[in-house]
Amino acid sequence: MINRIVLAAGVAAFALLGGPATTQAAIELHNTVTGEPLNLDDAGPEGRDTEAFKSFIETGKNPYNNEPNCLANGEQLYLGMCSGCHGHVAEGKIGPGLNDNYWTYPDNNTDKGLFETIFGGASGQMGPMYGAVNPDQMLQIMAWVRHLYKDGVEDAKWLDDAQKANFKPYDGHSHAPKPDPAKTPEACKVSE
């Protein structure tokens, strides 16, 4: 932990002393329940080399929230891995609902917090998911969950101002829009 703090302080000092303007410390990820640092190496290398994941790990924001062509794969992954506990439209079953403005773990109202819970697990039956889906797939699942959100825009901390201005609550249709194959990022292509 001390090494991480020293590294972050060194990067910040470098930037303040005239280092490249693009120098930016990556976010730190912690277990939702224990607060211990998460180790991305637990997941293996697949899904950590995509542009979306690289952007997420620098900013804490999920770029797939702005990519409608990734929703179909996010839906498929969600239905296969998450719906048994969280419901087909994230309404909740044995696990909590994910489509409203109540979060069992309040940090899940941010992309960073939701990723931490999916990656590292939570209380009860929610174990770490890094052995079942890779980090990029987690971001796609998160985008699908955000798509299913049905409550007020004022409570949706993961949305930026432009997204809030165009926000429409989920209307109850359970399927993602059909992706445009020419515009769909490779990581989001629906597997047959």
Secondary structure, 3 states (H helix, E strand, C coil): CHHHHHHHHHHHHHHHCCCCCCCCCCCCCECCCCCCECCHHHHCCCCCCCHHHHHHHHHCCCHHHHCHHHHHHHHHHHHHHCHHHHCCCCCCCCCCCCCCCCCCCHHHHCHHHHHHHHHHCCCCCCCCCCCCCCHHHHHHHHHHHHHCCCCCHHHCCCCCHHHHHCCCCCCCCCCCCCCCCCCCCHHHCCCC
